[in-house]
């Protein structure tokens, strides 16, 4: 079995002023079962949760969680998961705060509240986060900004609208060291991961990369380069 990551968050009925207690309780109970844990402050389905991405609240929460996991399971990574709907300056601030607090990485992104591109869908007005193909471009844009801001200080895990090998590759070139898949797996079935990895291998070979690591951030090194442009 591969690495197991566990998202931790607060209950819907817990006020943000007491959110830290919920996160610490989750870490206490779940850390033995996880290879890494993720502080989820970006789910759109928990009222007020995204307010925890603001500077002071985020700093308090992450410092408490980093300290607790270090106490309970020294060396086990703690990451933070950010929303795709943050304004650019707020996103930069969240990255800086997270790194200063000691997180081991950043997951970009969660689902979106935007309905751009699907406004005419009969369910577009329903509440909740939107995932899948409508999120692809926005998530990749956020990954690029997070990777630029992080500047190699922590790895970025790319998520959001990975429906094909090409989508995964674009996120890697935008700065993601790892890729997570949700909706693509649902629609693509059990063979999705195998097909995506095979397609990714072809794309890497096409562009002259021997490993995924070589391709990470290629579009940051070569601004404006398309994923089809050979790096060397």
N, C-alpha and C positions, 0 to 999 in steps of 0.2 A: 504494500500500500504506500502511496505517496505521502507527502507532508500534509498534515491536517492543521488548518487554520480555523480559529474560532472567533467570531465577532462577539463583542460584549457591548451591552447598552443598558439604558435605564428603562424602567417600566413606564408605561404611558401615564400612570396616575402619580408618579413621583415628580414633585416640582423640581425645576432645574437647580434650585438652591440646595437640594439634597441629592443631586444626581451622582456626586462622587461616591456616596455610600453604595449605590446600586452597582456601579462599575467595579468597585473594590470587592463587593460580595461575589460578583460574577468571576472575577479573577481568582478569588480564593477557591471557588468551587470547581472551576473548569480548567485551570492551568495544568493539572496532571494529564489531561487528555489531549492537549494541543501541542503541536510543534511550534506554533507561534500564535499570538493573540492580536486581535485588531480592535482598537477603540473606535466604535462606530458612533460618530456624532453627526451623521449626514443622512440618516433615513428620513424620508419625507412623511412617513406613516406614523411617527411619534410626535404629537403636538409639542412645538417649542424646542425640539431636540437640536435643530440646526443653529439655534442661538448659542449653543455651546461651542460653536466655531469662532465666536468672537474672542478677541485677544486675551482678555483677563480670565474669562471663564475657561478658555482652552488651556491656558498656562496652568491654572490650578488643577484642572482635571488630569492633564497629561503627567504633570510632575507627581501627582499622587499615585497614578496608575503605574508609572515607571518604577517608582520606589517600591510599591507593593509587589510587583512581579519580581523585581530584583531580590526582594526579601524571601519570597516564596519559591522562586525557581531561578536562581542566578544564571545568567547567560541566555535565558529564553527570550526571543525577540518580541517586542511589543511595537505594533504599527498603529497608524491612525488612518481612518478612511474619510476622505473629503468629498463634498458635494460638487457636482459640475455647474451649479448655478451661482457660485460665488463670483462677485465682481473681481476683476484682475488684481486690484490693490488688496482686497480682502484675502484673496488666494495667496498672494505673496506673503502677507502677514501671517497667515495660518501656517505656511511652510516654515517660516522663520521661527515662529513660536514652537512648533512641533519639534524641530531639530534642536533648539535650545533646551527643550524639556527632556531630551534624551531618547526620543523614539528611534527605532531601528530601521524604519522605512515608512513610506507613504503610499496608500492605495488611492489611486485616482482612476475612476470615480464611482460614486454611488449612482442611483437612478436620478432622473431629472423631473422637475415640476413643469418644465416647458412642454408645450404641445406644438412647437414649431415643426411644420411639415406634415402634421397629422390633424390640423384644425378641423377638417371636414369629416373626420372619422366619427361614427355615431357614439363612440365611447370617450371621445376626447375630453368631455367635460367631467368625467368621473375623477374622483379624488385618488391620490396615490402617485407613486413614482413611475415614470415611463422608462422602459429599458429597451434593449434590442437595437435594430437598425436606425431608428430615428435619433439615437444617442451617439452613433458612431463618430461623426465628425466632431461634435462638441467634446466628447471624452478625449479624443486624440489631441484636440487643441489645449485642453486643460493639462493633459499629460506633458505636453511640450513646455507649457509655462512652469509647471511644477518642477520638471527636470532642470530647466534653465535656472530656476531660483535655488533649487537644492545644490546645483553645481557639483554633483558627485559626492556630497556629504552623506547622503543616505540613498539607498536604491528606491526606485519607483515601481510599483506594481500597477500595470495597466489593466483597466477593466472598463466596460461600457461599449456595447454594440460590436463585439467581436463575433461576426457572423461568417468569417472566412479566413483563410490563411493570409489573404491580402490585408484584411483588417488588423490581424495580429502583427503583421510585418510593419504596417504603418505606425502602430503604437510603439513597437520596438525602436524603429528609426526616430521616433519622436522623443525617446528617452526612457522607455519602460524596460527594465531588466527582466521582469517576469510578466506573464499574462494570465488573467483570470477570465473564465468564460461561464456565463449563466444562460442567457436566452438562446445563444447559438447552440448550446448543447441540447436545450429543450426541443428546438426545431430541427436540429441536425441529427439527433438520435445518438446511440452509443458509439457510432463510428466517427462522430464529429472530431474528437480529439486526434484520432489517428490520421484522418484526412487533413486536418489542419497542420499537424506536424510534418506530414509528407509534403504538403504544399509549401510550408515555410522553408523546408530544406531546399526545395527547388528554387525558391526566390533568393535564398542566401547564395546558392551556387551561381545563379544567374548574375548576381551583383558582385561576385568575387569575394564573398565572406566565407571563412572556414567555420566560424562559430557564431552563435547568436550574440555572444558578448561583443564581438567585433562590430556588429550592426547597431548596438545600442547607442542611441543618440546621433546616428549618422546624419540626420537632417538638421541637427543642431550644429554639427561641425561644418556642414555644407549648407548654409541657409538657402532656402528656396529650391533645393534639390528635390526632385520627385523620387518616389520609391523605385522607379524604374531606371534611375540614372546610376551607372556604375560608379562606385566610390573611388576607384583607382584603375 
